[in-house]
C-alpha cells in the first residue's frame, strides 16, 4: 500500500453472521489496491489506493449480496 492510501470505513446492511463477514471480506480482498483492516457484522474498515473508488467497493459488496455505503468523510 502506498503512502497515498485512503482509509475508508463502510456501513454494510444485510449481514448477520460469520459467513456474511467472510463473504464481504472475500469480496473486498478480491479488489486490487485494497487492504482490508477489519470486517465485522455491519461494517468494514480498509485502506485503498486512490485509483479504487468508493463505488467499486460498494459494487463488490452488492455483488456479494449485501448493501453498503461509505461511512466516513474521506471517501470520494
mmCIF file of the N, C-alpha and C atoms, coordinates in Angstrom:
data_MODEL
# 
_entry.id   MODEL 
# 
loop_
_atom_site.group_PDB 
_atom_site.id 
_atom_site.type_symbol 
_atom_site.label_atom_id 
_atom_site.label_alt_id 
_atom_site.label_comp_id 
_atom_site.label_asym_id 
_atom_site.label_entity_id 
_atom_site.label_seq_id 
_atom_site.pdbx_PDB_ins_code 
_atom_site.Cartn_x 
_atom_site.Cartn_y 
_atom_site.Cartn_z 
_atom_site.occupancy 
_atom_site.B_iso_or_equiv 
_atom_site.pdbx_formal_charge 
_atom_site.auth_seq_id 
_atom_site.auth_comp_id 
_atom_site.auth_asym_id 
_atom_site.auth_atom_id 
_atom_site.pdbx_PDB_model_num 
ATOM 1   N N  . UNK A 1 1  ? 0.847   -1.164  0.000  1.00 0.00 ? 1  UNK A N  1 
ATOM 2   C CA . UNK A 1 1  ? 0.000   0.000   0.000  1.00 0.00 ? 1  UNK A CA 1 
ATOM 3   C C  . UNK A 1 1  ? 0.899   1.236   0.000  1.00 0.00 ? 1  UNK A C  1 
ATOM 4   N N  . UNK A 1 2  ? 0.538   2.188   -0.787 1.00 0.00 ? 2  UNK A N  1 
ATOM 5   C CA . UNK A 1 2  ? 1.361   3.392   -0.903 1.00 0.00 ? 2  UNK A CA 1 
ATOM 6   C C  . UNK A 1 2  ? 1.043   4.387   0.211  1.00 0.00 ? 2  UNK A C  1 
ATOM 7   N N  . UNK A 1 3  ? 1.854   5.429   0.278  1.00 0.00 ? 3  UNK A N  1 
ATOM 8   C CA . UNK A 1 3  ? 1.626   6.491   1.260  1.00 0.00 ? 3  UNK A CA 1 
ATOM 9   C C  . UNK A 1 3  ? 0.367   7.292   0.959  1.00 0.00 ? 3  UNK A C  1 
ATOM 10  N N  . UNK A 1 4  ? -0.167  7.147   -0.242 1.00 0.00 ? 4  UNK A N  1 
ATOM 11  C CA . UNK A 1 4  ? -1.378  7.882   -0.611 1.00 0.00 ? 4  UNK A CA 1 
ATOM 12  C C  . UNK A 1 4  ? -2.640  7.057   -0.386 1.00 0.00 ? 4  UNK A C  1 
ATOM 13  N N  . UNK A 1 5  ? -2.511  5.899   0.252  1.00 0.00 ? 5  UNK A N  1 
ATOM 14  C CA . UNK A 1 5  ? -3.674  5.045   0.512  1.00 0.00 ? 5  UNK A CA 1 
ATOM 15  C C  . UNK A 1 5  ? -4.703  5.810   1.332  1.00 0.00 ? 5  UNK A C  1 
ATOM 16  N N  . UNK A 1 6  ? -5.965  5.565   1.035  1.00 0.00 ? 6  UNK A N  1 
ATOM 17  C CA . UNK A 1 6  ? -7.073  6.284   1.668  1.00 0.00 ? 6  UNK A CA 1 
ATOM 18  C C  . UNK A 1 6  ? -7.780  5.363   2.661  1.00 0.00 ? 6  UNK A C  1 
ATOM 19  N N  . UNK A 1 7  ? -7.793  5.722   3.952  1.00 0.00 ? 7  UNK A N  1 
ATOM 20  C CA . UNK A 1 7  ? -8.557  4.931   4.918  1.00 0.00 ? 7  UNK A CA 1 
ATOM 21  C C  . UNK A 1 7  ? -10.050 5.102   4.629  1.00 0.00 ? 7  UNK A C  1 
ATOM 22  N N  . UNK A 1 8  ? -10.783 4.008   4.642  1.00 0.00 ? 8  UNK A N  1 
ATOM 23  C CA . UNK A 1 8  ? -12.206 4.059   4.328  1.00 0.00 ? 8  UNK A CA 1 
ATOM 24  C C  . UNK A 1 8  ? -12.971 3.120   5.244  1.00 0.00 ? 8  UNK A C  1 
ATOM 25  N N  . UNK A 1 9  ? -14.088 3.619   5.778  1.00 0.00 ? 9  UNK A N  1 
ATOM 26  C CA . UNK A 1 9  ? -14.987 2.807   6.588  1.00 0.00 ? 9  UNK A CA 1 
ATOM 27  C C  . UNK A 1 9  ? -16.305 2.677   5.842  1.00 0.00 ? 9  UNK A C  1 
ATOM 28  N N  . UNK A 1 10 ? -16.839 1.459   5.845  1.00 0.00 ? 10 UNK A N  1 
ATOM 29  C CA . UNK A 1 10 ? -18.096 1.188   5.167  1.00 0.00 ? 10 UNK A CA 1 
ATOM 30  C C  . UNK A 1 10 ? -19.129 0.700   6.161  1.00 0.00 ? 10 UNK A C  1 
ATOM 31  N N  . UNK A 1 11 ? -20.370 1.107   5.947  1.00 0.00 ? 11 UNK A N  1 
ATOM 32  C CA . UNK A 1 11 ? -21.516 0.601   6.687  1.00 0.00 ? 11 UNK A CA 1 
ATOM 33  C C  . UNK A 1 11 ? -22.186 -0.421  5.779  1.00 0.00 ? 11 UNK A C  1 
ATOM 34  N N  . UNK A 1 12 ? -22.451 -1.620  6.289  1.00 0.00 ? 12 UNK A N  1 
ATOM 35  C CA . UNK A 1 12 ? -22.968 -2.695  5.451  1.00 0.00 ? 12 UNK A CA 1 
ATOM 36  C C  . UNK A 1 12 ? -24.242 -3.248  6.071  1.00 0.00 ? 12 UNK A C  1 
ATOM 37  N N  . UNK A 1 13 ? -25.289 -3.351  5.279  1.00 0.00 ? 13 UNK A N  1 
ATOM 38  C CA . UNK A 1 13 ? -26.539 -3.911  5.780  1.00 0.00 ? 13 UNK A CA 1 
ATOM 39  C C  . UNK A 1 13 ? -26.781 -5.285  5.167  1.00 0.00 ? 13 UNK A C  1 
ATOM 40  N N  . UNK A 1 14 ? -27.520 -6.093  5.898  1.00 0.00 ? 14 UNK A N  1 
ATOM 41  C CA . UNK A 1 14 ? -27.847 -7.440  5.432  1.00 0.00 ? 14 UNK A CA 1 
ATOM 42  C C  . UNK A 1 14 ? -26.939 -8.514  5.998  1.00 0.00 ? 14 UNK A C  1 
ATOM 43  N N  . UNK A 1 15 ? -25.938 -8.135  6.772  1.00 0.00 ? 15 UNK A N  1 
ATOM 44  C CA . UNK A 1 15 ? -25.019 -9.106  7.377  1.00 0.00 ? 15 UNK A CA 1 
ATOM 45  C C  . UNK A 1 15 ? -25.583 -9.560  8.727  1.00 0.00 ? 15 UNK A C  1 
ATOM 46  N N  . UNK A 1 16 ? -25.423 -10.860 9.033  1.00 0.00 ? 16 UNK A N  1 
ATOM 47  C CA . UNK A 1 16 ? -25.941 -11.331 10.316 1.00 0.00 ? 16 UNK A CA 1 
ATOM 48  C C  . UNK A 1 16 ? -25.082 -12.409 10.976 1.00 0.00 ? 16 UNK A C  1 
ATOM 49  N N  . UNK A 1 17 ? -24.006 -12.854 10.302 1.00 0.00 ? 17 UNK A N  1 
ATOM 50  C CA . UNK A 1 17 ? -23.252 -13.978 10.862 1.00 0.00 ? 17 UNK A CA 1 
ATOM 51  C C  . UNK A 1 17 ? -21.814 -13.996 10.335 1.00 0.00 ? 17 UNK A C  1 
ATOM 52  N N  . UNK A 1 18 ? -21.072 -14.967 10.813 1.00 0.00 ? 18 UNK A N  1 
ATOM 53  C CA . UNK A 1 18 ? -19.691 -15.128 10.389 1.00 0.00 ? 18 UNK A CA 1 
ATOM 54  C C  . UNK A 1 18 ? -19.553 -15.424 8.903  1.00 0.00 ? 18 UNK A C  1 
ATOM 55  N N  . UNK A 1 19 ? -20.513 -16.140 8.341  1.00 0.00 ? 19 UNK A N  1 
ATOM 56  C CA . UNK A 1 19 ? -20.483 -16.414 6.899  1.00 0.00 ? 19 UNK A CA 1 
ATOM 57  C C  . UNK A 1 19 ? -20.570 -15.104 6.122  1.00 0.00 ? 19 UNK A C  1 
ATOM 58  N N  . UNK A 1 20 ? -21.426 -14.195 6.586  1.00 0.00 ? 20 UNK A N  1 
ATOM 59  C CA . UNK A 1 20 ? -21.564 -12.886 5.947  1.00 0.00 ? 20 UNK A CA 1 
ATOM 60  C C  . UNK A 1 20 ? -20.243 -12.118 6.011  1.00 0.00 ? 20 UNK A C  1 
ATOM 61  N N  . UNK A 1 21 ? -19.621 -12.137 7.168  1.00 0.00 ? 21 UNK A N  1 
ATOM 62  C CA . UNK A 1 21 ? -18.333 -11.464 7.352  1.00 0.00 ? 21 UNK A CA 1 
ATOM 63  C C  . UNK A 1 21 ? -17.306 -12.021 6.365  1.00 0.00 ? 21 UNK A C  1 
ATOM 64  N N  . UNK A 1 22 ? -17.247 -13.345 6.255  1.00 0.00 ? 22 UNK A N  1 
ATOM 65  C CA . UNK A 1 22 ? -16.295 -13.980 5.340  1.00 0.00 ? 22 UNK A CA 1 
ATOM 66  C C  . UNK A 1 22 ? -16.578 -13.613 3.892  1.00 0.00 ? 22 UNK A C  1 
ATOM 67  N N  . UNK A 1 23 ? -17.857 -13.556 3.512  1.00 0.00 ? 23 UNK A N  1 
ATOM 68  C CA . UNK A 1 23 ? -18.221 -13.223 2.134  1.00 0.00 ? 23 UNK A CA 1 
ATOM 69  C C  . UNK A 1 23 ? -17.828 -11.789 1.796  1.00 0.00 ? 23 UNK A C  1 
ATOM 70  N N  . UNK A 1 24 ? -18.054 -10.865 2.718  1.00 0.00 ? 24 UNK A N  1 
ATOM 71  C CA . UNK A 1 24 ? -17.691 -9.462  2.473  1.00 0.00 ? 24 UNK A CA 1 
ATOM 72  C C  . UNK A 1 24 ? -16.174 -9.311  2.435  1.00 0.00 ? 24 UNK A C  1 
ATOM 73  N N  . UNK A 1 25 ? -15.477 -9.959  3.365  1.00 0.00 ? 25 UNK A N  1 
ATOM 74  C CA . UNK A 1 25 ? -14.010 -9.894  3.368  1.00 0.00 ? 25 UNK A CA 1 
ATOM 75  C C  . UNK A 1 25 ? -13.459 -10.411 2.042  1.00 0.00 ? 25 UNK A C  1 
ATOM 76  N N  . UNK A 1 26 ? -13.960 -11.539 1.572  1.00 0.00 ? 26 UNK A N  1 
ATOM 77  C CA . UNK A 1 26 ? -13.502 -12.114 0.310  1.00 0.00 ? 26 UNK A CA 1 
ATOM 78  C C  . UNK A 1 26 ? -13.767 -11.171 -0.858 1.00 0.00 ? 26 UNK A C  1 
ATOM 79  N N  . UNK A 1 27 ? -14.937 -10.543 -0.872 1.00 0.00 ? 27 UNK A N  1 
ATOM 80  C CA . UNK A 1 27 ? -15.275 -9.615  -1.951 1.00 0.00 ? 27 UNK A CA 1 
ATOM 81  C C  . UNK A 1 27 ? -14.316 -8.428  -1.971 1.00 0.00 ? 27 UNK A C  1 
ATOM 82  N N  . UNK A 1 28 ? -14.018 -7.884  -0.792 1.00 0.00 ? 28 UNK A N  1 
ATOM 83  C CA . UNK A 1 28 ? -13.122 -6.731  -0.727 1.00 0.00 ? 28 UNK A CA 1 
ATOM 84  C C  . UNK A 1 28 ? -11.676 -7.111  -1.017 1.00 0.00 ? 28 UNK A C  1 
ATOM 85  N N  . UNK A 1 29 ? -11.241 -8.259  -0.526 1.00 0.00 ? 29 UNK A N  1 
ATOM 86  C CA . UNK A 1 29 ? -9.863  -8.689  -0.768 1.00 0.00 ? 29 UNK A CA 1 
ATOM 87  C C  . UNK A 1 29 ? -9.618  -9.029  -2.236 1.00 0.00 ? 29 UNK A C  1 
ATOM 88  N N  . UNK A 1 30 ? -10.681 -9.238  -2.986 1.00 0.00 ? 30 UNK A N  1 
ATOM 89  C CA . UNK A 1 30 ? -10.554 -9.533  -4.410 1.00 0.00 ? 30 UNK A CA 1 
ATOM 90  C C  . UNK A 1 30 ? -10.310 -8.307  -5.274 1.00 0.00 ? 30 UNK A C  1 
ATOM 91  N N  . UNK A 1 31 ? -10.302 -7.136  -4.661 1.00 0.00 ? 31 UNK A N  1 
ATOM 92  C CA . UNK A 1 31 ? -10.095 -5.889  -5.408 1.00 0.00 ? 31 UNK A CA 1 
ATOM 93  C C  . UNK A 1 31 ? -8.624  -5.478  -5.292 1.00 0.00 ? 31 UNK A C  1 
ATOM 94  N N  . UNK A 1 32 ? -7.947  -5.380  -6.425 1.00 0.00 ? 32 UNK A N  1 
ATOM 95  C CA . UNK A 1 32 ? -6.564  -4.902  -6.419 1.00 0.00 ? 32 UNK A CA 1 
ATOM 96  C C  . UNK A 1 32 ? -6.517  -3.486  -5.876 1.00 0.00 ? 32 UNK A C  1 
ATOM 97  N N  . UNK A 1 33 ? -5.561  -3.219  -4.991 1.00 0.00 ? 33 UNK A N  1 
ATOM 98  C CA . UNK A 1 33 ? -5.400  -1.890  -4.432 1.00 0.00 ? 33 UNK A CA 1 
ATOM 99  C C  . UNK A 1 33 ? -6.169  -1.678  -3.136 1.00 0.00 ? 33 UNK A C  1 
ATOM 100 N N  . UNK A 1 34 ? -6.730  -2.775  -2.577 1.00 0.00 ? 34 UNK A N  1 
ATOM 101 C CA . UNK A 1 34 ? -7.469  -2.691  -1.319 1.00 0.00 ? 34 UNK A CA 1 
ATOM 102 C C  . UNK A 1 34 ? -6.770  -3.558  -0.275 1.00 0.00 ? 34 UNK A C  1 
ATOM 103 N N  . UNK A 1 35 ? -6.597  -3.001  0.913  1.00 0.00 ? 35 UNK A N  1 
ATOM 104 C CA . UNK A 1 35 ? -6.075  -3.765  2.041  1.00 0.00 ? 35 UNK A CA 1 
ATOM 105 C C  . UNK A 1 35 ? -7.132  -3.721  3.145  1.00 0.00 ? 35 UNK A C  1 
ATOM 106 N N  . UNK A 1 36 ? -7.733  -4.867  3.408  1.00 0.00 ? 36 UNK A N  1 
ATOM 107 C CA . UNK A 1 36 ? -8.792  -4.948  4.409  1.00 0.00 ? 36 UNK A CA 1 
ATOM 108 C C  . UNK A 1 36 ? -8.168  -4.942  5.796  1.00 0.00 ? 36 UNK A C  1 
ATOM 109 N N  . UNK A 1 37 ? -8.641  -4.049  6.657  1.00 0.00 ? 37 UNK A N  1 
ATOM 110 C CA . UNK A 1 37 ? -8.159  -3.995  8.038  1.00 0.00 ? 37 UNK A CA 1 
ATOM 111 C C  . UNK A 1 37 ? -9.069  -4.790  8.957  1.00 0.00 ? 37 UNK A C  1 
ATOM 112 N N  . UNK A 1 38 ? -10.395 -4.637  8.794  1.00 0.00 ? 38 UNK A N  1 
ATOM 113 C CA . UNK A 1 38 ? -11.328 -5.317  9.678  1.00 0.00 ? 38 UNK A CA 1 
ATOM 114 C C  . UNK A 1 38 ? -12.685 -5.427  8.997  1.00 0.00 ? 38 UNK A C  1 
ATOM 115 N N  . UNK A 1 39 ? -13.331 -6.578  9.183  1.00 0.00 ? 39 UNK A N  1 
ATOM 116 C CA . UNK A 1 39 ? -14.711 -6.757  8.752  1.00 0.00 ? 39 UNK A CA 1 
ATOM 117 C C  . UNK A 1 39 ? -15.459 -7.373  9.921  1.00 0.00 ? 39 UNK A C  1 
ATOM 118 N N  . UNK A 1 40 ? -16.594 -6.788  10.256 1.00 0.00 ? 40 UNK A N  1 
ATOM 119 C CA . UNK A 1 40 ? -17.468 -7.303  11.307 1.00 0.00 ? 40 UNK A CA 1 
ATOM 120 C C  . UNK A 1 40 ? -18.900 -7.152  10.808 1.00 0.00 ? 40 UNK A C  1 
ATOM 121 N N  . UNK A 1 41 ? -19.830 -7.767  11.480 1.00 0.00 ? 41 UNK A N  1 
ATOM 122 C CA . UNK A 1 41 ? -21.228 -7.640  11.078 1.00 0.00 ? 41 UNK A CA 1 
ATOM 123 C C  . UNK A 1 41 ? -21.597 -6.159  11.044 1.00 0.00 ? 41 UNK A C  1 
ATOM 124 N N  . UNK A 1 42 ? -21.989 -5.698  9.868  1.00 0.00 ? 42 UNK A N  1 
ATOM 125 C CA . UNK A 1 42 ? -22.448 -4.322  9.708  1.00 0.00 ? 42 UNK A CA 1 
ATOM 126 C C  . UNK A 1 42 ? -21.404 -3.296  9.331  1.00 0.00 ? 42 UNK A C  1 
ATOM 127 N N  . UNK A 1 43 ? -20.120 -3.706  9.256  1.00 0.00 ? 43 UNK A N  1 
ATOM 128 C CA . UNK A 1 43 ? -19.108 -2.687  8.940  1.00 0.00 ? 43 UNK A CA 1 
ATOM 129 C C  . UNK A 1 43 ? -17.833 -3.311  8.395  1.00 0.00 ? 43 UNK A C  1 
ATOM 130 N N  . UNK A 1 44 ? -17.058 -2.475  7.735  1.00 0.00 ? 44 UNK A N  1 
ATOM 131 C CA . UNK A 1 44 ? -15.737 -2.880  7.247  1.00 0.00 ? 44 UNK A CA 1 
ATOM 132 C C  . UNK A 1 44 ? -14.831 -1.655  7.265  1.00 0.00 ? 44 UNK A C  1 
ATOM 133 N N  . UNK A 1 45 ? -13.565 -1.884  7.583  1.00 0.00 ? 45 UNK A N  1 
ATOM 134 C CA . UNK A 1 45 ? -12.540 -0.836  7.554  1.00 0.00 ? 45 UNK A CA 1 
ATOM 135 C C  . UNK A 1 45 ? -11.423 -1.318  6.645  1.00 0.00 ? 45 UNK A C  1 
ATOM 136 N N  . UNK A 1 46 ? -10.934 -0.417  5.816  1.00 0.00 ? 46 UNK A N  1 
ATOM 137 C CA . UNK A 1 46 ? -9.899  -0.794  4.857  1.00 0.00 ? 46 UNK A CA 1 
ATOM 138 C C  . UNK A 1 46 ? -9.107  0.420   4.449  1.00 0.00 ? 46 UNK A C  1 
ATOM 139 N N  . UNK A 1 47 ? -8.042  0.185   3.728  1.00 0.00 ? 47 UNK A N  1 
ATOM 140 C CA . UNK A 1 47 ? -7.342  1.250   3.028  1.00 0.00 ? 47 UNK A CA 1 
ATOM 141 C C  . UNK A 1 47 ? -7.364  0.900   1.557  1.00 0.00 ? 47 UNK A C  1 
ATOM 142 N N  . UNK A 1 48 ? -7.377  1.928   0.732  1.00 0.00 ? 48 UNK A N  1 
ATOM 143 C CA . UNK A 1 48 ? -7.462  1.710   -0.715 1.00 0.00 ? 48 UNK A CA 1 
ATOM 144 C C  . UNK A 1 48 ? -6.591  2.705   -1.440 1.00 0.00 ? 48 UNK A C  1 
ATOM 145 N N  . UNK A 1 49 ? -6.087  2.268   -2.561 1.00 0.00 ? 49 UNK A N  1 
ATOM 146 C CA . UNK A 1 49 ? -5.344  3.159   -3.432 1.00 0.00 ? 49 UNK A CA 1 
ATOM 147 C C  . UNK A 1 49 ? -6.319  4.174   -4.028 1.00 0.00 ? 49 UNK A C  1 
ATOM 148 N N  . UNK A 1 50 ? -5.848  5.372   -4.363 1.00 0.00 ? 50 UNK A N  1 
ATOM 149 C CA . UNK A 1 50 ? -6.740  6.389   -4.936 1.00 0.00 ? 50 UNK A CA 1 
ATOM 150 C C  . UNK A 1 50 ? -7.448  5.931   -6.214 1.00 0.00 ? 50 UNK A C  1 
ATOM 151 N N  . UNK A 1 51 ? -6.864  4.993   -6.924 1.00 0.00 ? 51 UNK A N  1 
ATOM 152 C CA . UNK A 1 51 ? -7.491  4.505   -8.160 1.00 0.00 ? 51 UNK A CA 1 
ATOM 153 C C  . UNK A 1 51 ? -8.730  3.646   -7.891 1.00 0.00 ? 51 UNK A C  1 
ATOM 154 N N  . UNK A 1 52 ? -8.906  3.206   -6.656 1.00 0.00 ? 52 UNK A N  1 
ATOM 155 C CA . UNK A 1 52 ? -10.074 2.401   -6.289 1.00 0.00 ? 52 UNK A CA 1 
ATOM 156 C C  . UNK A 1 52 ? -11.114 3.338   -5.694 1.00 0.00 ? 52 UNK A C  1 
ATOM 157 N N  . UNK A 1 53 ? -12.202 3.542   -6.410 1.00 0.00 ? 53 UNK A N  1 
ATOM 158 C CA . UNK A 1 53 ? -13.234 4.461   -5.926 1.00 0.00 ? 53 UNK A CA 1 
ATOM 159 C C  . UNK A 1 53 ? -14.150 3.770   -4.922 1.00 0.00 ? 53 UNK A C  1 
ATOM 160 N N  . UNK A 1 54 ? -14.853 4.579   -4.154 1.00 0.00 ? 54 UNK A N  1 
ATOM 161 C CA . UNK A 1 54 ? -15.831 4.049   -3.211 1.00 0.00 ? 54 UNK A CA 1 
ATOM 162 C C  . UNK A 1 54 ? -16.908 3.262   -3.942 1.00 0.00 ? 54 UNK A C  1 
ATOM 163 N N  . UNK A 1 55 ? -17.256 3.683   -5.150 1.00 0.00 ? 55 UNK A N  1 
ATOM 164 C CA . UNK A 1 55 ? -18.265 2.964   -5.933 1.00 0.00 ? 55 UNK A CA 1 
ATOM 165 C C  . UNK A 1 55 ? -17.832 1.534   -6.225 1.00 0.00 ? 55 UNK A C  1 
ATOM 166 N N  . UNK A 1 56 ? -16.552 1.315   -6.463 1.00 0.00 ? 56 UNK A N  1 
ATOM 167 C CA . UNK A 1 56 ? -16.031 -0.029  -6.714 1.00 0.00 ? 56 UNK A CA 1 
ATOM 168 C C  . UNK A 1 56 ? -16.221 -0.903  -5.473 1.00 0.00 ? 56 UNK A C  1 
ATOM 169 N N  . UNK A 1 57 ? -15.956 -0.338  -4.305 1.00 0.00 ? 57 UNK A N  1 
ATOM 170 C CA . UNK A 1 57 ? -16.122 -1.079  -3.055 1.00 0.00 ? 57 UNK A CA 1 
ATOM 171 C C  . UNK A 1 57 ? -17.582 -1.462  -2.837 1.00 0.00 ? 57 UNK A C  1 
ATOM 172 N N  . UNK A 1 58 ? -18.473 -0.488  -3.006 1.00 0.00 ? 58 UNK A N  1 
ATOM 173 C CA . UNK A 1 58 ? -19.902 -0.725  -2.801 1.00 0.00 ? 58 UNK A CA 1 
ATOM 174 C C  . UNK A 1 58 ? -20.416 -1.769  -3.784 1.00 0.00 ? 58 UNK A C  1 
ATOM 175 N N  . UNK A 1 59 ? -19.992 -1.684  -5.032 1.00 0.00 ? 59 UNK A N  1 
ATOM 176 C CA . UNK A 1 59 ? -20.436 -2.644  -6.041 1.00 0.00 ? 59 UNK A CA 1 
ATOM 177 C C  . UNK A 1 59 ? -19.972 -4.063  -5.701 1.00 0.00 ? 59 UNK A C  1 
ATOM 178 N N  . UNK A 1 60 ? -18.753 -4.215  -5.225 1.00 0.00 ? 60 UNK A N  1 
ATOM 179 C CA . UNK A 1 60 ? -18.249 -5.544  -4.862 1.00 0.00 ? 60 UNK A CA 1 
ATOM 180 C C  . UNK A 1 60 ? -19.074 -6.136  -3.720 1.00 0.00 ? 60 UNK A C  1 
ATOM 181 N N  . UNK A 1 61 ? -19.435 -5.305  -2.760 1.00 0.00 ? 61 UNK A N  1 
ATOM 182 C CA . UNK A 1 61 ? -20.238 -5.788  -1.636 1.00 0.00 ? 61 UNK A CA 1 
ATOM 183 C C  . UNK A 1 61 ? -21.645 -6.131  -2.102 1.00 0.00 ? 61 UNK A C  1 
ATOM 184 N N  . UNK A 1 62 ? -22.204 -5.316  -2.978 1.00 0.00 ? 62 UNK A N  1 
ATOM 185 C CA . UNK A 1 62 ? -23.535 -5.624  -3.524 1.00 0.00 ? 62 UNK A CA 1 
ATOM 186 C C  . UNK A 1 62 ? -23.508 -6.917  -4.323 1.00 0.00 ? 62 UNK A C  1 
ATOM 187 N N  . UNK A 1 63 ? -22.435 -7.137  -5.076 1.00 0.00 ? 63 UNK A N  1 
ATOM 188 C CA . UNK A 1 63 ? -22.305 -8.395  -5.832 1.00 0.00 ? 63 UNK A CA 1 
ATOM 189 C C  . UNK A 1 63 ? -22.241 -9.601  -4.897 1.00 0.00 ? 63 UNK A C  1 
ATOM 190 N N  . UNK A 1 64 ? -21.770 -9.392  -3.663 1.00 0.00 ? 64 UNK A N  1 
ATOM 191 C CA . UNK A 1 64 ? -21.706 -10.474 -2.675 1.00 0.00 ? 64 UNK A CA 1 
ATOM 192 C C  . UNK A 1 64 ? -23.046 -10.675 -1.977 1.00 0.00 ? 64 UNK A C  1 
ATOM 193 N N  . UNK A 1 65 ? -24.022 -9.797  -2.242 1.00 0.00 ? 65 UNK A N  1 
ATOM 194 C CA . UNK A 1 65 ? -25.357 -9.976  -1.700 1.00 0.00 ? 65 UNK A CA 1 
ATOM 195 C C  . UNK A 1 65 ? -25.747 -9.066  -0.558 1.00 0.00 ? 65 UNK A C  1 
ATOM 196 N N  . UNK A 1 66 ? -24.987 -7.998  -0.339 1.00 0.00 ? 66 UNK A N  1 
ATOM 197 C CA . UNK A 1 66 ? -25.249 -7.082  0.772  1.00 0.00 ? 66 UNK A CA 1 
ATOM 198 C C  . UNK A 1 66 ? -25.320 -5.660  0.228  1.00 0.00 ? 66 UNK A C  1 
ATOM 199 N N  . UNK A 1 67 ? -25.775 -4.740  1.054  1.00 0.00 ? 67 UNK A N  1 
ATOM 200 C CA . UNK A 1 67 ? -25.800 -3.343  0.641  1.00 0.00 ? 67 UNK A CA 1 
ATOM 201 C C  . UNK A 1 67 ? -24.781 -2.586  1.471  1.00 0.00 ? 67 UNK A C  1 
ATOM 202 N N  . UNK A 1 68 ? -24.205 -1.556  0.899  1.00 0.00 ? 68 UNK A N  1 
ATOM 203 C CA . UNK A 1 68 ? -23.144 -0.824  1.597  1.00 0.00 ? 68 UNK A CA 1 
ATOM 204 C C  . UNK A 1 68 ? -23.171 0.647   1.231  1.00 0.00 ? 68 UNK A C  1 
ATOM 205 N N  . UNK A 1 69 ? -22.629 1.438   2.145  1.00 0.00 ? 69 UNK A N  1 
ATOM 206 C CA . UNK A 1 69 ? -22.397 2.855   1.864  1.00 0.00 ? 69 UNK A CA 1 
ATOM 207 C C  . UNK A 1 69 ? -21.161 3.274   2.635  1.00 0.00 ? 69 UNK A C  1 
ATOM 208 N N  . UNK A 1 70 ? -20.516 4.311   2.146  1.00 0.00 ? 70 UNK A N  1 
ATOM 209 C CA . UNK A 1 70 ? -19.336 4.843   2.808  1.00 0.00 ? 70 UNK A CA 1 
ATOM 210 C C  . UNK A 1 70 ? -19.772 5.521   4.095  1.00 0.00 ? 70 UNK A C  1 
ATOM 211 N N  . UNK A 1 71 ? -19.082 5.234   5.175  1.00 0.00 ? 71 UNK A N  1 
ATOM 212 C CA . UNK A 1 71 ? -19.468 5.736   6.491  1.00 0.00 ? 71 UNK A CA 1 
ATOM 213 C C  . UNK A 1 71 ? -18.561 6.861   6.984  1.00 0.00 ? 71 UNK A C  1 
ATOM 214 N N  . UNK A 1 72 ? -17.638 7.334   6.148  1.00 0.00 ? 72 UNK A N  1 
ATOM 215 C CA . UNK A 1 72 ? -16.756 8.414   6.587  1.00 0.00 ? 72 UNK A CA 1 
ATOM 216 C C  . UNK A 1 72 ? -16.606 9.479   5.519  1.00 0.00 ? 72 UNK A C  1 
ATOM 217 N N  . UNK A 1 73 ? -16.060 10.606  5.904  1.00 0.00 ? 73 UNK A N  1 
ATOM 218 C CA . UNK A 1 73 ? -15.959 11.749  5.009  1.00 0.00 ? 73 UNK A CA 1 
ATOM 219 C C  . UNK A 1 73 ? -14.734 11.709  4.103  1.00 0.00 ? 73 UNK A C  1 
ATOM 220 N N  . UNK A 1 74 ? -13.877 10.720  4.274  1.00 0.00 ? 74 UNK A N  1 
ATOM 221 C CA . UNK A 1 74 ? -12.647 10.670  3.467  1.00 0.00 ? 74 UNK A CA 1 
ATOM 222 C C  . UNK A 1 74 ? -12.879 10.050  2.109  1.00 0.00 ? 74 UNK A C  1 
ATOM 223 N N  . UNK A 1 75 ? -14.062 9.530   1.877  1.00 0.00 ? 75 UNK A N  1 
ATOM 224 C CA . UNK A 1 75 ? -14.344 8.824   0.617  1.00 0.00 ? 75 UNK A CA 1 
ATOM 225 C C  . UNK A 1 75 ? -14.653 9.800   -0.500 1.00 0.00 ? 75 UNK A C  1 
ATOM 226 N N  . UNK A 1 76 ? -14.581 9.277   -1.712 1.00 0.00 ? 76 UNK A N  1 
ATOM 227 C CA . UNK A 1 76 ? -14.901 10.124  -2.859 1.00 0.00 ? 76 UNK A CA 1 
ATOM 228 C C  . UNK A 1 76 ? -16.322 9.904   -3.312 1.00 0.00 ? 76 UNK A C  1 
# 
